[in-house]
Amino acid sequence: MTNHASHMHQALEQAAQALFLSSPNPRVGCVLVAPDGRTIGQGFTQQAGGAHAEVMALRDAAAHGQDVRGATAYVTLEPCSHHGRTGPCCDALITAGIARVVAALPDPNPEVAGRGFARLRAAGVEVETGPGAAESRELNIGFFSRMLRGTPWVRMKAASSLDGATALHNGASQWITGPEARADGHAWRARACTLLTGIGTVLADNPRLNVREVNTPRQPRVAVVDSKLEIPLDAHVLKAPSACLIYTTSTNKAKIEELQALGATVIDMPNTQAKVDLAAMMRDLAGRGTNELHVEAGFKLNGSLVREGLVDELLLYLAPRLLGTGAMGLANFGPLDSLSQGLCLELAEVQQLGPDLRLRARIKERADF
């Protein structure tokens, strides 16, 4: 590794520590390197409203008595230039006397988008970009999606048998996969901003839809597609730490008031067929700060999302078993008249977890943004 690559790799390792923490802000890491090549400070972005990576790295250097004047800051994303819940990071670097900033790539946020680099250069700070760009973008794919497309990165998760069954004919599905796969699924839940399910899953399974199998500093928000407001008032999803979002077309005022009294947010979002407008829902979720949307639903909602072209990535856990005739599938869409009409995927990752396989596959045309 060149020095640039080595230091940026270290910054990316810092950024990865914000995986479950920083949303809706991007996962950013920063490493401060003295002119003699020593690492003198490092840090990563904290929870929303907390310090960003650059400030954490400056604090780390100060705590260890390190002089950062003339140092290089390796940052996995362009330092911010605007006042949000915290002050501009580029100003903090300038004030500290940083001589050079090496950033993986520009910030896609229109409030930054090159302004941070411009302010640094205007203050005499040397700026370079490029090392670690692909890795940083991948770590923040949901943030890039929200900023550039106005919608979250939609990841659909399912566990199935090798013959594609996600549940038996009677709805039984616990547990198709083993404990290692289930724990991994909770880690993917933990990195999401919002978990989405449908009313069918709520009525059939009454899931909690929270993170239990891994340690996390925050719980993702829960959203439910429920056109007719059939959700029971004692549903577990209504007890989530943050307000449950319910997307509906119902005008049942009494039920809406009951749900609101329980802390839920009821959002009227009909399409022309009097069903929930799923594309509009995605835009609304983005407006509420959702970078990554993790879908755990039944074949009906899954099928609707696939049919409307709203899924970016599939996270599939395959158990080495067959469940036979009459079992429920992953997504109800079609029927198709030719193989060419099928949804074409590109495998991004295959990993064995205990006895099961995890496949991560992307819909290519959705990822090119």
C-alpha positions in Angstrom: 0.0 0.0 0.0 1.1 3.6 -0.7 1.0 5.9 2.3 -2.2 7.5 0.9 -3.9 4.1 0.5 -2.7 3.0 4.0 -3.9 6.1 5.8 -7.2 6.1 3.9 -7.7 2.4 4.7 -7.3 3.4 8.4 -9.8 6.2 7.9 -12.3 3.7 6.3 -11.9 1.4 9.3 -12.8 4.4 11.5 -15.9 5.1 9.3 -17.0 1.5 9.6 -17.4 2.0 13.3 -20.2 4.5 12.6 -22.2 1.8 10.7 -24.9 1.4 13.3 -24.5 4.9 14.8 -24.4 7.9 12.5 -27.6 7.7 10.4 -29.1 9.8 8.8 -25.7 11.3 8.6 -23.1 9.5 6.5 -20.6 7.1 8.0 -17.3 9.1 7.9 -13.9 8.4 9.4 -10.9 10.7 9.8 -7.2 10.1 10.5 -4.7 12.9 11.2 -1.2 12.2 10.1 1.8 14.3 11.1 4.4 15.4 8.6 6.7 12.5 9.7 4.0 9.9 8.9 2.8 9.3 12.5 -1.0 8.9 13.2 -1.7 11.6 15.8 -5.5 11.5 15.9 -8.5 9.5 14.6 -12.3 9.4 14.9 -15.6 8.7 13.3 -19.0 10.5 13.1 -21.2 10.2 16.1 -25.0 10.0 16.5 -27.0 12.7 14.7 -26.3 16.0 16.5 -23.0 14.7 17.8 -19.5 15.5 16.6 -18.4 14.6 13.1 -15.3 12.5 12.3 -13.0 15.5 11.8 -13.8 17.0 15.1 -13.5 13.6 16.8 -10.0 13.2 15.3 -9.0 16.7 16.4 -10.2 15.9 19.9 -8.4 12.6 20.0 -5.1 14.4 19.0 -5.6 17.0 21.7 -6.4 14.4 24.3 -3.0 12.8 23.5 -1.1 16.1 23.5 -0.4 16.0 19.7 0.2 19.2 17.7 -1.9 18.9 14.5 -0.4 22.1 12.8 0.9 21.1 9.4 -0.7 17.6 9.5 -2.7 15.9 6.8 -6.3 14.9 7.4 -7.4 11.7 5.6 -11.2 11.9 5.5 -13.6 9.4 3.8 -16.0 12.2 2.6 -15.6 15.8 1.9 -15.7 17.9 5.1 -19.0 19.7 5.5 -19.2 23.4 5.0 -22.6 24.3 6.4 -24.2 24.8 9.8 -26.5 22.0 10.7 -26.7 20.6 14.2 -22.9 21.1 14.3 -20.6 23.6 12.8 -18.7 23.2 9.5 -15.9 20.6 9.8 -13.8 22.4 7.1 -13.7 25.4 9.5 -12.5 23.2 12.4 -9.7 21.8 10.2 -8.7 25.3 9.0 -8.6 26.7 12.6 -6.6 23.7 13.8 -3.9 24.4 11.2 -4.3 21.3 9.1 -2.1 21.7 6.0 -3.6 19.1 3.7 -6.9 17.2 3.3 -7.1 14.0 1.4 -10.7 13.0 0.9 -12.1 9.9 -0.6 -14.8 11.7 -2.6 -17.0 14.8 -2.7 -20.1 15.0 -0.5 -23.3 14.5 -2.6 -25.3 16.7 -0.2 -26.3 19.8 -2.2 -25.5 21.9 0.9 -21.9 20.7 0.6 -21.1 19.4 -2.9 -17.7 20.9 -3.4 -18.2 23.9 -1.1 -16.1 22.2 1.7 -13.2 21.7 -0.7 -13.5 25.3 -2.0 -13.4 26.8 1.5 -10.4 24.7 2.4 -8.5 25.8 -0.7 -9.4 29.4 -0.1 -7.8 29.1 3.3 -4.6 27.7 1.8 -5.2 24.1 2.6 -4.1 21.6 0.0 -6.9 19.3 -1.1 -6.7 15.9 -2.9 -9.4 13.4 -3.7 -9.6 9.8 -4.9 -8.2 7.2 -2.6 -10.9 5.0 -1.1 -13.7 6.5 -3.2 -15.4 3.2 -4.1 -15.2 1.9 -0.5 -16.6 5.1 1.0 -19.4 5.2 -1.5 -20.4 1.6 -0.8 -20.3 2.3 3.0 -22.7 5.2 2.4 -24.7 3.9 -0.5 -28.0 4.8 1.2 -26.8 8.4 1.9 -25.8 8.8 -1.8 -29.1 7.4 -2.9 -31.1 9.8 -0.7 -29.0 12.8 -1.8 -28.8 12.0 -5.5 -32.1 10.1 -6.2 -34.3 11.5 -3.4 -35.1 7.9 -2.3 -33.6 5.4 0.1 -31.4 2.4 -0.9 -34.0 -0.4 -0.7 -32.7 -3.7 0.5 -35.2 -6.6 0.5 -34.4 -9.4 3.0 -35.8 -12.9 2.9 -35.0 -16.4 4.2 -36.0 -19.3 2.0 -35.4 -22.9 1.3 -33.4 -23.9 -1.8 -36.6 -24.3 -3.7 -37.6 -20.7 -3.0 -40.1 -21.2 -0.2 -40.3 -18.5 2.5 -43.1 -20.1 4.5 -45.2 -23.3 4.4 -48.8 -23.2 3.1 -50.1 -22.5 6.6 -47.7 -19.6 7.0 -45.2 -21.3 9.3 -41.7 -19.9 8.7 -39.9 -20.0 12.1 -37.2 -20.9 11.6 -36.2 -21.7 8.0 -32.6 -20.7 8.6 -30.2 -21.2 11.5 -29.1 -18.9 14.4 -26.0 -17.6 12.5 -28.1 -16.4 9.6 -30.7 -14.8 11.9 -28.0 -12.9 13.8 -26.5 -11.7 10.6 -30.0 -10.5 9.5 -30.2 -8.5 12.7 -26.9 -6.8 11.9 -28.3 -5.7 8.5 -31.4 -4.4 10.3 -29.1 -2.4 12.7 -27.5 -0.5 9.8 -30.8 0.5 8.3 -32.6 3.8 9.1 -36.1 2.3 8.7 -37.5 -1.3 8.6 -40.5 -1.8 6.3 -43.1 -4.5 6.5 -46.7 -5.0 5.3 -49.9 -5.4 7.2 -50.0 -9.1 6.1 -46.9 -9.8 8.0 -48.1 -7.8 11.1 -51.3 -9.8 11.2 -49.7 -13.2 10.6 -46.6 -12.9 12.7 -46.9 -9.8 14.9 -43.2 -9.2 14.6 -41.3 -6.8 16.9 -39.0 -5.7 14.0 -36.2 -4.6 16.3 -32.6 -5.4 16.6 -31.9 -8.1 19.2 -29.1 -10.4 18.1 -26.4 -7.7 17.9 -25.5 -4.8 20.0 -26.6 -1.5 18.6 -26.6 2.1 20.0 -30.0 2.8 18.3 -33.0 1.0 17.0 -34.2 1.7 13.4 -37.7 3.2 12.9 -40.5 0.9 11.7 -42.8 1.6 8.8 -45.9 -0.4 7.8 -47.9 -0.5 4.6 -51.5 -0.8 5.7 -54.0 0.4 3.2 -57.1 -0.3 5.2 -55.7 0.4 8.7 -56.1 -3.1 9.9 -53.3 -3.0 12.3 -54.2 -4.1 15.8 -53.7 -1.6 18.6 -51.6 -4.1 20.5 -49.3 -4.8 17.6 -45.6 -5.1 18.7 -44.5 -2.6 16.0 -46.5 0.1 17.7 -44.3 -0.3 20.8 -41.1 0.5 18.9 -38.8 3.2 20.6 -39.4 5.6 17.7 -42.8 6.5 16.3 -44.1 3.8 13.9 -44.9 5.2 10.4 -48.2 3.8 8.9 -48.8 4.4 5.2 -52.5 4.1 4.4 -55.4 5.1 2.2 -58.0 4.8 5.0 -59.9 7.8 6.3 -61.1 6.0 9.4 -60.8 9.0 11.7 -61.4 7.1 14.9 -58.7 4.5 14.1 -56.3 7.2 13.1 -56.8 9.0 16.4 -56.3 5.7 18.3 -53.0 5.1 16.5 -51.8 8.6 17.0 -52.6 8.3 20.7 -50.2 5.4 20.8 -47.5 7.5 19.2 -47.8 6.3 15.6 -47.6 8.6 12.6 -50.4 7.9 10.1 -49.6 9.0 6.5 -52.4 9.1 3.9 -50.7 8.2 0.6 -53.2 6.8 -2.0 -52.4 6.0 -5.6 -55.0 6.0 -8.4 -56.0 2.4 -7.5 -56.8 3.4 -3.9 -53.7 1.5 -2.6 -50.6 3.0 -1.0 -48.5 4.9 -3.5 -45.2 3.0 -2.9 -43.1 5.3 -5.0 -44.4 8.4 -3.1 -43.8 6.5 0.1 -40.1 6.1 -0.8 -39.8 9.8 -1.4 -41.5 10.5 1.9 -39.2 8.1 3.7 -36.2 9.9 2.2 -37.6 13.2 3.4 -37.7 11.7 6.9 -34.0 10.9 6.7 -34.1 7.3 5.6 -30.8 6.3 3.9 -31.2 2.6 3.9 -34.6 1.0 3.9 -34.6 -2.7 5.0 -37.7 -4.6 3.8 -38.9 -7.7 5.7 -42.3 -8.4 4.3 -44.5 -11.1 2.7 -44.7 -12.1 -1.0 -47.5 -9.5 -1.7 -45.6 -6.4 -0.7 -42.3 -7.8 -2.0 -44.0 -8.4 -5.3 -45.4 -4.9 -5.5 -42.0 -3.4 -4.7 -40.3 -5.5 -7.4 -43.1 -4.9 -9.9 -42.8 -1.1 -9.5 -39.0 -1.2 -9.8 -38.4 0.1 -6.3 -35.9 -2.6 -5.0 -32.2 -2.0 -5.3 -30.8 -5.1 -3.6 -31.8 -8.5 -2.3 -30.4 -10.0 0.8 -31.3 -13.7 0.6 -30.6 -16.4 3.2 -30.8 -19.9 1.7 -31.3 -22.9 3.9 -30.2 -26.3 2.7 -33.7 -27.8 2.6 -36.7 -28.2 0.3 -40.2 -27.3 1.4 -42.2 -28.6 -1.5 -45.5 -28.0 -3.1 -47.9 -25.3 -1.8 -45.2 -23.3 0.1 -45.1 -19.5 -0.2 -42.6 -17.8 -2.4 -40.5 -14.7 -2.1 -42.3 -12.2 -4.3 -45.7 -12.3 -6.1 -45.3 -10.7 -9.5 -46.0 -11.7 -13.0 -46.9 -14.0 -14.7 -44.2 -13.5 -17.2 -44.4 -14.6 -20.8 -40.6 -14.9 -21.5 -37.4 -15.4 -19.5 -36.2 -12.1 -20.7 -38.9 -10.4 -18.6 -37.4 -11.8 -15.4 -35.7 -9.5 -12.9 -32.0 -9.8 -13.7 -29.6 -9.6 -10.8 -25.9 -9.4 -10.2 -24.3 -11.2 -7.3 -22.4 -8.9 -5.1 -21.5 -11.3 -2.3 -21.9 -15.0 -1.3 -21.1 -16.1 2.2 -21.8 -19.2 4.3 -23.2 -18.6 7.7 -23.5 -21.9 9.7 -25.4 -24.3 7.5 -26.9 -21.5 5.4 -25.9 -19.3 2.5 -26.2 -15.5 2.4 -26.6 -14.1 -1.1 -26.5 -10.3 -1.7 -27.6 -9.5 -5.2 -28.2 -6.1 -6.9 -30.5 -4.9 -9.7 -27.9 -3.3 -11.9 -30.0 -0.6 -13.4 -31.1 0.6 -9.9 -27.5 0.9 -8.7 -26.2 3.1 -11.5 -26.8 6.5 -10.0 
